[in-house]
């Protein structure tokens, strides 16, 4: 029996290329060697977007279309919507009984998330975010979880929850281990962390002319004003992208920038074409998918029907070992 992987993504809008190279391309690889469960975690989205969830349904379709466009396969992976498998909520409730508040208060990503989403106060749902994550992963007895370094504190909380549950009742859950993504974090077009809230993203859905416009906004070396000026590529956002998307040409780019023979405008034009060519096939498949929401609904229902029996079996075991009515 193959090991299981669980991962999820909040439906807060379209996928940007930071998601693609940082997470989704890794998901594609994992499909080949693991039983993968990939969930659109809409309850997680509600922890910060509870005041105005009017765009939630549309965002779910946008995210699913992006996933399918990059090649996630509903036959090779279980792709489903979190809220369509109600057992996640029950396990979240039961696990929350085991978690001391200091475990959640020391979570270093909590304040960062509050800062990014601009919510005025930390609500109960956001504080308990790692507990809901635990219910998602443990529901399918996930052995591996693909995460970035910033998510490691969440995963350690989840392992503490597993140890607590297994000690109190019966060892039915494995301690999930991380699969770290190798690609460095892709910066936004302004040189800051790529984030939808900062409006500095390049999206899979962006057409070539939009990509070109965004690339021309990228921050370059402020000392390189004219074409002949020597540049410092290591502090240039354009060079950062080229290291990922044009690795075979990177030494020529570095030499041309440092020697002053490669101008910033020319360099940006080259990058814009590279990105447009790279994202073109994804964008075309995405446009076909997003035009058929009924088909997307069917795919989510298909995934939920595959996930639900496993979740029901897990909850039967949980109720049995705790001593609850089943």
C-alpha positions in Angstrom: 0.0 0.0 0.0 1.4 3.4 -1.0 1.8 6.1 1.6 -0.7 8.9 1.6 -0.1 12.6 1.0 -2.5 15.4 2.0 -2.3 19.0 1.0 -4.8 21.8 0.5 -5.1 25.4 -0.7 -7.5 28.1 0.4 -9.8 29.4 -2.4 -8.9 33.1 -2.2 -8.7 33.7 -6.0 -6.6 32.6 -9.0 -3.3 30.8 -8.7 -0.2 32.8 -9.2 3.2 31.5 -10.5 4.6 31.5 -7.0 2.0 28.8 -6.2 2.9 27.0 -9.4 6.7 26.7 -8.9 6.5 26.5 -5.1 3.7 24.0 -4.6 1.7 22.8 -7.5 4.6 21.4 -9.6 5.6 19.4 -6.5 2.0 18.1 -6.2 2.3 16.9 -9.8 5.4 14.8 -9.0 3.8 13.3 -5.8 0.9 11.9 -7.8 3.3 9.4 -9.3 4.5 7.8 -6.1 1.8 8.5 -3.4 -1.9 8.3 -2.9 -2.6 12.0 -3.0 -5.5 13.9 -1.4 -5.7 17.5 -2.6 -8.4 19.6 -1.0 -9.8 23.1 -1.7 -10.1 24.1 1.9 -13.0 26.6 1.9 -13.5 26.4 5.7 -10.0 27.6 6.1 -10.8 30.5 3.8 -13.6 31.5 6.1 -11.2 32.1 9.0 -10.2 35.4 7.4 -12.9 36.1 4.8 -15.9 35.5 7.1 -17.3 39.0 6.8 -17.8 38.9 3.0 -17.8 35.3 1.6 -19.7 36.5 -1.5 -16.8 35.5 -3.8 -16.1 32.2 -2.2 -18.0 30.0 -4.7 -16.4 31.7 -7.7 -13.0 31.5 -6.1 -13.5 27.7 -5.7 -14.1 27.4 -9.5 -11.1 29.6 -10.3 -8.8 27.5 -8.1 -10.1 24.1 -9.4 -9.7 25.3 -13.0 -6.1 26.2 -12.2 -5.3 22.9 -10.6 -6.7 20.9 -13.5 -5.0 23.2 -16.1 -1.6 22.4 -14.6 -2.3 18.7 -14.8 -3.6 17.5 -11.5 -5.6 14.4 -12.4 -8.9 13.3 -10.7 -8.1 9.7 -11.5 -4.6 9.8 -10.0 -5.5 12.0 -7.0 -8.5 12.6 -4.8 -9.5 16.3 -5.6 -12.3 17.5 -3.4 -13.9 20.4 -1.6 -13.4 20.4 2.2 -16.9 21.4 3.2 -18.4 18.6 1.1 -16.9 16.1 3.5 -18.6 17.1 6.8 -16.5 14.6 8.9 -13.7 17.2 8.8 -15.7 19.4 11.1 -16.5 16.7 13.6 -12.8 15.6 13.8 -11.8 19.3 14.2 -14.2 19.6 17.1 -12.9 16.4 18.9 -9.3 17.3 18.4 -9.8 20.8 19.7 -10.6 19.3 23.1 -7.0 18.0 23.3 -5.2 21.2 22.4 -3.9 23.6 25.2 -4.2 27.3 24.2 -0.4 27.9 24.6 0.2 25.5 21.6 -1.8 27.8 19.4 -0.6 31.1 20.9 3.0 30.3 20.2 2.3 29.6 16.5 4.7 32.1 14.7 2.7 32.3 11.5 -0.5 33.5 13.3 0.6 37.2 13.6 1.9 37.2 10.1 -1.4 36.0 8.7 -3.3 38.6 10.7 -1.0 41.3 9.3 -1.4 40.1 5.7 -5.2 39.8 5.8 -5.8 43.0 7.8 -8.3 41.5 10.1 -8.7 43.7 13.2 -8.8 40.8 15.8 -7.8 37.2 16.0 -10.9 35.1 15.9 -11.5 31.6 17.3 -11.3 30.0 13.8 -8.0 31.6 12.9 -6.5 30.7 16.3 -7.5 27.1 15.7 -6.3 27.0 12.1 -3.7 24.3 12.9 -6.3 22.1 14.5 -8.5 22.2 11.4 -5.4 21.4 9.4 -4.8 18.4 11.7 -8.3 17.2 11.0 -7.8 17.5 7.2 -4.5 15.5 7.3 -5.4 12.9 9.9 -8.8 12.2 8.3 -6.9 10.3 5.6 -4.1 9.2 7.9 -1.6 11.2 5.8 2.0 10.1 6.1 3.5 13.0 4.2 2.6 16.7 3.9 4.2 18.9 1.2 4.9 22.2 3.0 7.1 25.3 2.8 9.5 26.1 5.6 7.0 28.7 7.0 4.4 25.9 7.6 6.7 23.7 9.7 5.4 25.1 13.0 1.9 24.1 12.0 3.0 20.6 11.2 4.8 20.3 14.6 1.5 21.3 16.3 -0.2 18.6 14.3 2.3 16.0 15.4 1.8 17.1 19.1 -2.0 16.6 18.6 -1.3 13.1 17.2 0.9 12.2 20.1 -1.7 13.5 22.6 -4.6 11.6 20.9 -2.6 8.3 20.5 -1.5 8.4 24.1 -4.9 9.2 25.6 -7.0 6.8 23.5 -5.3 4.4 21.0 -2.5 4.9 18.4 -4.6 5.1 15.2 -3.0 8.1 13.6 0.5 8.3 12.1 2.7 11.4 12.8 2.8 13.2 9.4 6.2 14.1 8.1 7.1 17.1 5.9 8.1 17.0 2.2 9.8 20.4 1.8 9.5 22.1 -1.6 12.9 22.9 -3.2 12.0 26.0 -5.2 12.9 29.2 -3.4 10.1 31.6 -2.6 9.2 33.6 -5.7 9.1 37.4 -5.1 6.3 39.6 -6.3 6.8 42.1 -9.1 7.6 44.8 -6.4 10.4 42.7 -4.8 8.3 41.8 -1.8 6.7 38.4 -1.0 4.2 37.4 -3.7 0.8 37.9 -2.3 -2.7 38.6 -3.6 -3.3 41.0 -0.8 -0.2 43.1 -2.0 -1.4 43.0 -5.7 2.0 42.0 -6.9 1.3 38.7 -8.5 1.6 37.2 -12.0 -1.3 34.8 -12.5 -1.6 31.6 -14.6 -4.6 33.3 -16.2 -2.7 36.4 -17.3 -2.5 36.9 -21.1 0.9 37.9 -22.7 0.1 41.6 -22.7 -0.7 41.6 -19.0 2.5 39.6 -18.2 4.5 42.1 -20.2 3.0 45.0 -18.4 3.7 43.4 -15.0 7.3 42.4 -15.8 8.0 46.0 -16.9 7.0 47.1 -13.3 9.6 44.8 -11.8 12.3 46.3 -9.5 15.8 46.3 -11.0 19.1 47.6 -9.7 18.5 51.3 -9.0 22.2 52.1 -9.9 21.7 50.7 -13.4 20.1 53.7 -15.1 21.3 53.4 -18.7 22.1 50.4 -20.9 25.8 50.8 -20.6 25.8 51.0 -16.8 27.2 47.9 -15.0 24.4 46.2 -13.0 24.1 44.0 -9.9 21.9 41.1 -10.9 21.7 39.6 -7.5 19.5 42.4 -6.2 17.3 42.5 -9.4 13.8 40.9 -9.3 14.1 40.1 -13.1 17.2 38.1 -12.5 15.5 36.3 -9.6 12.8 35.1 -12.0 15.3 34.2 -14.7 17.2 31.9 -12.3 14.0 29.8 -12.1 12.5 30.1 -15.6 15.7 30.5 -17.8 18.3 28.5 -15.9 20.2 27.6 -19.1 20.7 31.3 -20.0 21.4 32.6 -16.6 25.2 33.0 -16.9 24.8 35.0 -20.1 22.3 37.2 -18.4 24.6 37.8 -15.4 27.6 38.6 -17.7 25.5 41.0 -19.9 24.1 42.8 -16.9 27.4 43.2 -15.0 29.2 44.3 -18.2 26.5 46.8 -19.1 25.8 45.2 -22.5 22.3 44.0 -21.6 19.8 46.7 -20.8 17.0 46.4 -18.3 14.3 47.0 -20.9 15.7 44.3 -23.2 16.1 41.9 -20.2 12.4 42.5 -19.2 11.2 41.9 -22.7 13.1 38.6 -22.7 11.6 37.5 -19.4 8.0 38.6 -20.4 8.3 36.3 -23.5 9.7 33.4 -21.5 6.9 33.7 -18.9 4.2 34.0 -21.6 5.5 30.9 -23.4 5.8 29.0 -20.1 2.2 29.8 -19.0 0.6 29.7 -22.4 -0.5 26.0 -22.3 -1.8 26.4 -18.8 -3.8 29.5 -19.7 -5.4 27.8 -22.7 -6.5 24.7 -20.8 -7.8 27.0 -18.0 -10.0 29.0 -20.3 -11.7 25.8 -21.5 -12.3 24.6 -18.0 -13.5 27.8 -16.4 -16.2 28.0 -19.1 -17.9 24.9 -17.8 -18.8 25.3 -14.2 -21.2 22.3 -14.3 -18.2 20.1 -15.3 -16.2 21.6 -12.4 -19.1 20.8 -10.0 -19.1 17.2 -11.2 -15.4 16.9 -10.6 -15.7 18.2 -7.0 -18.6 15.8 -6.4 -16.6 12.9 -7.8 -13.7 13.7 -5.5 -16.0 14.1 -2.5 -17.5 10.7 -3.2 -14.0 9.2 -3.2 -13.0 11.0 0.0 -16.2 10.5 2.0 -16.1 6.7 2.7 -12.5 7.0 3.9 -13.5 9.9 6.2 -16.5 8.0 7.5 -14.3 5.0 8.3 -11.8 7.2 10.2 -14.5 8.8 12.2 -16.0 5.4 13.1 -12.5 4.4 14.5 -12.2 7.7 16.3 -15.6 7.4 18.0 -14.8 3.8 18.9 -11.5 4.5 20.7 -12.9 7.6 22.4 -16.0 5.8 23.5 -18.6 7.9 21.8 -21.8 6.6 20.2 -21.1 5.7 16.6 
